[in-house]
Amino acid sequence: MLSLQQQQHGGAVAGGGDARHHAPQPAVLGGGGGGDWLGFLGRGELEDPARNAPSPASFLLPPAPLDDRAAQPESKPKPGQLAGADEERHLALAHQNYRTGKYREALEHGNVVYEKNPRRTDNLLLLGAIYYQIRNYDMCIAKNEEALAIDPHFAECYGNMANAWKEKGDIDLAIRYYLTAIQLRSNFCDAWSNLASAYTRKGRLNEAAQCCRQALAINPRLVDAHSNLGNLMKAQGFIQEAYSCYIEALRIDPHFAIAWSNLAGLFMEAGDLDKALMYYKEAVKLKPSFADAYLNQGNVYKALGMPQDAIMCYQRALQARPDYAMAYGNLATIYYEQGQLDMAIRCYNQAIVCDPQFVEAYNNMGNALKDAGRVEEAINCYRSCLALQANHPQALTNLGNIYMEWNLISAAASFYKAAISVTSGLSSPLNNLAVIYKQQGNYADAITCYTEVLRIDPAAADALVNRGNTFKEIGRVNEAIQDYIHAARIRPNMAEAHANLASAYKDSGNVETAIVSYKQALQLRPDFPEATCNLLHTLQCVCDWENRDAMFRDVEEIIRRQIKMSVLPSVQPFHAIAYPIDPMLALEISRKYAAHCSLIASRFGLPSFVHPPPVPVKAEGKHCRLRVGYVSSDFGNHPLSHLMGSVFGMHDRENIEVFCYALSQNDGTEWRQRIQSEAEHFVDVSAMNSDMIARLINQDKIQILINLNGYTKVINHAIHSANIAVTFTYLSVIVSHVQYLRMSGSCFSCAECIVWFFMQSFIPRNSFIHTTTLVCTFHLYHHPVSMRCRTRPHVID
C-alpha cells in the first residue's frame, strides 16, 4: 500500500526571513549592531537553508554631553543656569542608559528633557531611536517628524525614520528617506549602509553591494558595512568573498558579535557544524542578549542530534526576546519530533500570538493538531495559512491529505493539483496525486507524476519503487525491474525495493532469482508480512517444502493479525484458495479485498447500484441478440486462454453478440491472436481507467457481463463493484466465472451487483460461504477445492 506524503516539520535555520522576526540592536555613533535574519522552515522542502541577511539599521545619534563635572571644583551656578544644567544631566543619563540597553530608563530621562524643551532636536532624535529599540515604530517616526519640522535638513532624522518604515514593511518609502538623507549629507555612511539593507530586502543585490562599498569608502572601519557586504556576497554565491568580509569586520572589531554569528552561518551552510557551534558560542559570549545567535546555535544542536541542548538555546533566545515568534516555532518543532504534541501545539500557538502573520506556524500547528486527532482544528489552521498565503503549497498538500483520508478523492486531487500549480520543487503533492491516478486505473498519468518526482529528486528511491509498481501492474515488467534495481542501488537497505524486485522477477519467470530477492528483503526487515507471504507462495511454485508447515503457521498468524487490525491481507484471495488454511479465514481475506475494491470504486463519486428494468432480448416483431461481455486480463499466454480459447468464437451468433474486453496489452502470442480473431468484438482497454471501461461497456449495451478475472494478477474487479456498475444502463446480470468461486467475497460488498456464480456440479451446493446464486454447469475445468456445507444456496442446473 502507498502512504500519503505529508509535509514534514523542519526547524528554522539562519535564513532569509522576514524583517518582523528581527530584533534591532543598540547603536552608537558611526557604528551599529544587529543579528542574522532567521527563516523558518515548515513541513519539509520549504526554503533553502541558511542565508544571512544584512545587519539591522544603524542609528546616528548626536554626541552625548560629557558629564564630567564631578572632576571639577564646584562653582556656584548663576540663577538662570540651574534649569539648563538639570536638562543636560538628564540628556547625559538618557544617552548612558541607551548605550547600555536600558531603554525604558533612557526613555524616562529623555521625556524629562522633552517636557523642559520640546524643540530640542538632538533629544527628539534620541527619543526616536529609543522608541525604535522598544519597537514602537510609530512613535519613532513621530519624534523624527517633530525634529524635521524644526530642522528640515536634519539628515539623521531621515535616516532613522527610514529605519522605522523598513521595519513596518514599507521598503520603498524607507529607500526614499535613505536617499533624502544621503542627498542632504553625501558622506552619511550609516545611511549608505542601511540603504544597502533596504535594497537587499527588495532583491536588488547589486545596488545593495554598491551602497556597502560607498559606506566603506567613507568609513573603512564601519563594521556593519563589512558584515552586510559579506551577507550580500554570500547571497550571490561568492562564499570566499563573504568570508573575507566577515574576517575584516572582526579584524577591525574582534568584539563584533554579529560578524561572529554571520561567520558561524557560513560554516553551518558548509556543513562544518563544529566550527559553526564554536562561533555562535563566541557571539553569545560577547553579547549575552543576542537572541538570533541563540536561535541559530539551537539549530546547530538540532542538526547534531542534540535536541535537549537545542531546547535550552531556544529558551535562552526567548529569555532575551520574549516575543520571539521564530524561537517558539523552532521549540515547537523539537517537541513535535519528540511526540510531545500538546507542548508543540502550545508553542506554535504562542508563536502565532507573537506574530499573527507567521504563515509556517499555522501550517505546522495544523500538522500537530492532525496528529493529535483534532482534525477540524487542523483544517482551520491550514485555511488560516492559506488566508495569509493563498498559494502555500504545503498547506494545500496537507488539506489534500485530509480529504484523501476521508475518501473525498475529487477534493483531495484538486488540492494536490493546486499545490503543483504554484511550485515546481515539491514532490509530495505529485506523489499523492499519483496514488489517486493509480487507484483509478489512470496509469499513464500516475507514471507521469512519479517521473516528475524523480526529476525533482533523482535519488527518490520511494518514487522509483512506486513507479516500478505502476509499470508492473500494466505489464511493463522489464521497466519495473529497472526501477527496483535503481532504487536498491540508491538505498541498499530498502527492503521494499528488494521485495518488489522479487515479485517482478517471479512474474517474468525468474523464480529462483525471486526467491533470493525475497530472502534479502527479509534479512533487511524480518517483520515484513508481504515478503514473508510472497516468499511462501513462490516456494510452493517450485515445490520447495522445507519448513512448509511452520511457514504456513506464520502466514496464517500474519493474516489473522492483519484482519484484526483492518489491514488488507498480504495473501491474495486467489492464493488463499490453494493454501491449507481455515476456509473462514479465506472468506475473510476475500471480504477484505471486496471491501477494498468497493472503496476504490467509491472514489469515482457514483451513486449506489440500482438494477435497471429488464430489456427484452426479442421484442415483438423484432429480432435482437443477447449482448454478452467477457472481461479479463488473461487474454494471452495464460491458463484461462488455454482452456477457453475456443469458447469466445463458439457462441450462436444468430442469438448472441459477444464482446471481449482485454485489460492487458497484447503479448503477441498465438493465444491472444486466436481469441482476437474468433471473438465477434475484441476491444483492448488496457490503456483505459476503470471509469472509462465501465462507460464503454455501458455504451456497448452489454446485458450480461462475465468477470473472468477475480482477484488475480492485474486486478480490475472495481469495474464490477457496486458503485461502478451504476454506469451499466443496459446491464441485467453480472457473472463471476467458474474459476474464482470463494474469491470475490460477494456475500459482503458485491452481492448487490454480482448476481450469478457459475460453478461445477461437484462443488457442494449448500456451501455456507456463498449467498450469491450459484449456476451449476458441467464438464468445465475447475480447481478441486473442498468446501464445508451448512445451508442450501439457490442453485440453477
Secondary structure, 3 states (H helix, E strand, C coil): CCCCCCCCCCCCCECCCCHHHCCCCCCCCCCCCCCCCECCCCCCCCCCCCCCCCCCCCCCCCCCCCCCHHHCCCCCCCHHHHHHHHHHHHHHHHHHHHHCCCHHHHHHHHHHHHHHCCCCHHHHHHHHHHHHHCCCHHHHHHHHHHHHHHCCCCHHHHHHHHHHHHHCCCHHHHHHHHHHHHHHCCCCHHHHHHHHHHHHHCCCHHHHHHHHHHHHHHCCCCHHHHHHHHHHHHHCCCHHHHHHHHHHHHHHCCCCHHHHHHHHHHHHHCCCHHHHHHHHHHHHHHCCCCHHHHHHHHHHHHHCCCHHHHHHHHHHHHHHCCCCHHHHHHHHHHHHHCCCHHHHHHHHHHHHHHCCCCHHHHHHHHHHHHHCCCHHHHHHHHHHHHHHCCCCHHHHHHHHHHHHHCCCHHHHHHHHHHHHHHCCCCCHHHHHHHHHHHHCCCHHHHHHHHHHHHHHCCCCHHHHHHHHHHHHHCCCHHHHHHHHHHHHHHCCCCHHHHHHHHHHHHHCCCHHHHHHHHHHHHHHCCCCHHHHHHHHHHHHHCCCCCCHHHHHHHHHHHHHHHHHCCCCCCCCHHHHCCCCCCHHHHHHHHHHHHHHHHHHHHCCCCCCCCCCCCCCCCCCCCCCCEEEEEEECCCCCCHHHHHHCCHHHCCCCCCEEEEEEECCCCCCCHHHHHHHHHCCEEEECCCCCHHHHHHHHHHCCCCEEEECCCCCCCCCHHHHCHHHHCCCCCCCEEEECHHHCCCCCCCCCCCCCCCEEEEECCCCCCECCCCCEEEEECCCCCCCCCCCECCCCCEEC
